[in-house]
């Protein structure tokens, strides 16, 4: 049974609800001087898909590349909101795995209706060519195809006003040997920022409406929550 999409205090997920960075802090565009605090949870990783049944014509069927079920994902959001109705206590979810070639509009719009901001990944968890490689020193830890992937991901997800931030790396520095990859994290974030700013300026001079623009996302790095990588937080 779907719960009613209401909360104790409703946030309008439009241009006024966009979260912006001022100096070191977060604010909503229409919130004046009221700071925005992220209170969220990690969204459950999609379960692995069951391989299709083998047939004589296809004895070794492959698993589809990504498991996305909008109805099931939205049901999880509804369960979270039912458990914590107050959006001051739960206002965000972090997604670990997305595919920029897929359309997530149903999920992102439902998240907005339920009062959730979303943190999205800007690297792939499935392809070594589109993720920062902790095993290699700079500049080899920054694959050539990563920036193109990040731009595609940003253009897909950044169209929704409730996208809170993009994650440029997840626990890349998780031991002493991986510290040589640190410059690649900074370089990737720098390149994405440059591209987003260039697109923003082009949108301004083209007199595009807000609905036609893509958000300039805040970028974040997810450090390991324990151990050597945690010092970056």
N, C-alpha and C positions, 0 to 999 in steps of 0.2 A: 504494500500500500504506500503510495506516495504521500509525503507529508506536505502540508501547505507551505509555500515558499514565503514565509514571514519570519521576522526576527524581532527581538525586543527593541532594537534601534536600527532602522533600515539605512543602509548606505546606498546612495545613488551611483551606480556604476556607469557614469557617463563622463563627460569631460571634467566635471567638478569632482568626480571620485578618483581621478587619476592620481597615483602617488608620485610625488616629485622629490628630488633631493635638493636641500638647501644647506650649504656647507656640509656638516657631518650628519645631518638629521633628515628624517623622512617626514613629509607633510602631504595631505591631500590638497589638490589644487584649489578646492573651494573651502578648505578648512581653516583658512587664516593662519594664525600662529599656533594652532593646536597640533602638536606633534602626532605622528602616526607610529604606532608600535606594532610590529609583526608578532602575532601570536598564532602559530600554526603547527601543523603536523606534516610528516612525510606521508604522501599518498601511497597506499599499498602498491607494490610493484605488480604489474599484470601477471597473472599465472601463466606458465608456459602452455602453449597450444598443444592439444592432442594431435599427433600426426594423423593425416588422412589414412583411411584403410587401404592397404596394398591391394593391387589388382594384377592380373597376369600382364596387362599392358604396361603397368607402372608398379613394379614390385618394390621400389624404394621411394615412395612419395616424400617430398620435402615438406617441412613445416612452413607455413606462411611466414613472411619476414617480420611481421609485427602483429601483436594482439591488441586490437583496439575495439572495444564494445561500448559505444556511447551510453546505452541504457544501463549497463552494469556499472560504469564509472559514475554516472549521475546518481545511481542508487547508493553508492558509497558516500557521496557528498551529502545526500539526504540523511543517511544514518548518522554522519558526523554532526550535522546541524540539529538533528533530533536529540542527540546526546548533549550537545552544548548549544542551546538556543541563542545565547547572548554573543553577538559578534564582537563585543569588546574582549571576550575571553577566547574566541576562536575566529580568526579572520583570514587565514591563509592556508594553502596546501602547497607542498613542493612536489613536483612531478620529476621523477628520475629519468624516465624513458619516453621520448616522443619521436615521431618521424615527420620531418618537415614536408614530406610529400603528401601527407594525409590532411583531411579537413576535420579540425576539432571544434568547429563553430558551435555545434550542439552542446558539447561539454563545457566550453568556455562561457557560453551564454547562460547555461544552467548554473554554473558556478557563480556568476554575477548575480543571478536572481536569488541565490541562497546566501549572498553576502560574503563570498570567498574571493580573495585575491589568489593569484597563482604564480608560483616561481617555476620557470621553465628552463630546461637544459639547452645549452647552445653548443654542446658536443654530443657525439653519438656514443651510446654504450654498446654498439654492435659492430662497429667498423673501426679498425685500428687507424685508418687513414683520415678519420674525422674526430680524433681525440688527441689530447696532449699526451705524448709518450714519455712517461717518467723514467723509462729505461735508457733514454738517450740524453746527452748533454745538449745545451743550446748551441746552435740553432736547430739541430736535428730533431729536437723534441716537438717542433712545430711543423706538422705535415703541410705540404703545399695546398692540399684540398680542404684543410680545416676552415680557413676563412670563408671560402665559398659556401661551405656547409652552414657556418654560423650566420651568414647573411640570409640564406634561404630560410633558416629557422626563424630568425628575427622578423623577416617579412611575413611569414605565416602567422606567428604568435603575436607579434606586436600590433596587430590590427584591433586587438581587444583591450578596452580601457582597464580591465581588471587584471592585466598581466603586470605583476609587481616588479619582477626583475628577471634577468637572464643569468644563469650559472655558467661561467666560462671554464670551470674545472672542478672536479670532485676528488678530493683527497689525493691529488697528484703527488704531493710531497708527504709520503707516508713512511719514509725511513731515511737514514743518513745518506744512502746512495742516491736517492731521488732528488736531492737538493740541487743538483746540477741542472734540473729542468725548470727551476724557478723563473729564469728570464723569459721562458716561453709563455708562462701564464701572463706576465705583464705585457709581453708583445701582442698576444692575442687580444687581450682586453683593449689595448691601445688601438689596434687596427679596427676592431669593431666600433669603438667610439668614433674614430675618424669617419668611418663609413656612415654611421647613423647621423652624425652632424652634417655631413655633406648632403645626405638625403633630406634632412630637415631644412637646410638652407635652400635646396632646390624646390621643396614644397612651398616654402615661404614666397620665393620669387615667382612661382607659378600660380600663386593665389589659390591654392587648394583649400577646400573646406576641411574641418577637423575630421570628418568622417572618411575623407580620402587619404588621410595621413597615417603613418605608422609611428607608434610611440618611440621616442628615444629612451630606451630602457636603461635603468640603473643596472650595473653589472656587479656580480659577486663571485667570490671564490669560496667553495665549501671545504674548510680544513677538516682534517681528521679530528674526531671529537675526543680522542685520547692518543697518547703517544707523541712521537716527535713532531708530527705535522700540526699539532694543536697550537704550537707557539705562534703560528701565523694569525690566529684569531685576535 
